[in-house]
Every structure is written in structure tokens, then in C-alpha cells.
Amino acid sequence: MRRKERIVRASAREIAERVRRGESRSDWKRAKAIPQAEVERLADREDGALPAGWESTAVIGLPPAKQDIHIRLDADVLAWFRRTGKGYQTRINNVLRAFVASRKGTSPRVD
């Protein structure tokens, strides 16, 4: 399935240059003015608090290439993931990756 949007990779330096030229639609002054405690409070309210040790599950590097497949899931399971919003297929993949890692006895990080 082809995505509608065009995904472009950019380095931090390139992004900073775009912001400097005013090519960003984000209100960075307003975003930077929000205290870190408020950012964390809002994130906790929207997504729930992060579990202890969450940072050890961070994936470093690019993930393996995806492969299109057809999979049949229980309707209630699919409905639950869909209710979590955009990116639900990625979250399903992450759950499967964590399961595979637990069976291999490894961390869910990308090799």
C-alpha cells in the first residue's frame, strides 16, 4: 500500500536551517516556552505515565524493512488497537517484536 504523504529524511542541522528560514509551520517559540514539567504532565494525561525503565526499550538505528502481508486478527483485538489512533499497525508490530524478543531471550532492540 502506498502512503499518500511524502516522507523525507532530514538531519537535525537541516531541520534547524528550515526553522531558521521560517519554513516550519510549527510555533517553536510557543513550544519552547512551555516548561518541561508541563510537557510531561500533558504527555502523561494524553498517553499515561511511562513505566519505569522505558528508556531501555528504545530502538537505536533504522528498523528492519517492513513486508506487506495479510493477517487475520480477532475483531476485539483489532478494535482495541484502532482505538489507540494513528499508528496502530506499528504498535501491533511492536507488540509482536517484544513477544519474539522474549522468546529469543533478547532485548526488543533492532540488531
C-alpha positions as CSV (number, residue, x, y, z in Angstrom):
1,M,0.0,0.0,0.0
2,R,1.4,3.4,-1.0
3,R,1.3,6.3,1.5
4,K,-0.3,9.5,0.4
5,E,2.2,11.7,2.1
6,R,5.8,12.2,1.1
7,I,8.2,11.2,3.8
8,V,11.5,13.0,3.7
9,R,14.5,12.4,5.8
10,A,16.4,15.3,7.2
11,S,19.3,15.8,9.7
12,A,18.9,17.9,12.8
13,R,21.1,20.5,11.1
14,E,18.8,20.6,8.0
15,I,15.7,20.9,10.2
16,A,17.3,23.8,12.2
17,E,18.1,25.5,8.9
18,R,14.5,25.2,7.7
19,V,13.2,26.6,11.0
20,R,15.7,29.5,10.7
21,R,14.4,30.3,7.2
22,G,10.8,30.2,8.5
23,E,9.8,27.1,6.6
24,S,8.3,25.3,9.6
25,R,4.6,25.6,10.3
26,S,5.2,24.8,14.0
27,D,5.1,27.5,16.6
28,W,8.5,26.8,18.1
29,K,8.6,29.9,20.3
30,R,5.4,28.8,22.0
31,A,6.6,25.2,22.2
32,K,9.9,26.2,23.8
33,A,8.1,28.5,26.3
34,I,6.3,25.5,27.8
35,P,8.0,24.3,31.0
36,Q,9.3,20.7,30.9
37,A,7.1,19.8,33.8
38,E,4.0,20.9,31.9
39,V,5.1,19.0,28.8
40,E,5.4,15.8,30.9
41,R,2.1,16.5,32.7
42,L,0.3,16.8,29.3
43,A,2.1,13.7,27.9
44,D,1.0,11.7,31.0
45,R,-2.6,13.0,30.6
46,E,-2.7,12.0,27.0
47,D,-0.8,8.8,26.9
48,G,-0.4,7.7,30.5
49,A,2.7,7.7,32.6
50,L,5.8,6.0,31.2
51,P,6.7,2.8,33.0
52,A,10.0,2.6,34.9
53,G,12.8,1.6,32.7
54,W,11.1,2.5,29.4
55,E,14.3,4.0,28.0
56,S,15.9,0.6,27.9
57,T,13.4,-0.4,25.2
58,A,14.4,2.5,22.8
59,V,15.3,1.2,19.4
60,I,18.6,2.7,18.0
61,G,19.0,2.8,14.3
62,L,16.6,2.0,11.5
63,P,14.2,-0.8,11.9
64,P,14.2,-3.7,9.5
65,A,12.3,-3.3,6.3
66,K,8.6,-4.0,6.5
67,Q,6.8,-6.6,4.4
68,D,3.2,-6.3,3.3
69,I,1.1,-9.3,4.4
70,H,-2.5,-10.2,5.0
71,I,-3.2,-11.2,8.6
72,R,-6.4,-12.1,10.3
73,L,-6.9,-10.8,13.9
74,D,-9.7,-11.1,16.4
75,A,-12.1,-8.3,15.9
76,D,-11.9,-7.1,19.5
77,V,-8.1,-7.1,19.4
78,L,-8.0,-5.1,16.2
79,A,-10.7,-2.7,17.5
80,W,-8.6,-2.0,20.6
81,F,-5.5,-1.2,18.6
82,R,-7.5,1.0,16.2
83,R,-8.9,3.0,19.2
84,T,-5.4,3.9,20.1
85,G,-5.3,6.1,17.0
86,K,-3.0,6.6,14.1
87,G,0.0,4.2,14.0
88,Y,-1.9,1.3,15.4
89,Q,-0.3,-1.1,12.9
90,T,3.1,0.0,14.2
91,R,2.0,-0.7,17.7
92,I,0.8,-4.2,16.7
93,N,4.2,-4.7,15.2
94,N,5.9,-3.5,18.4
95,V,3.9,-6.0,20.5
96,L,4.9,-8.8,18.2
97,R,8.5,-7.7,18.2
98,A,8.5,-7.7,22.0
99,F,7.0,-11.2,22.1
100,V,9.6,-12.5,19.6
101,A,12.4,-10.9,21.7
102,S,11.0,-12.5,24.9
103,R,11.1,-15.9,23.2
104,K,14.6,-15.4,22.0
105,G,15.7,-14.1,25.4
106,T,16.9,-10.8,23.9
107,S,16.1,-7.1,24.1
108,P,13.5,-5.9,21.6
109,R,16.1,-3.6,20.1
110,V,16.9,-3.7,16.4
111,D,20.1,-5.7,15.7
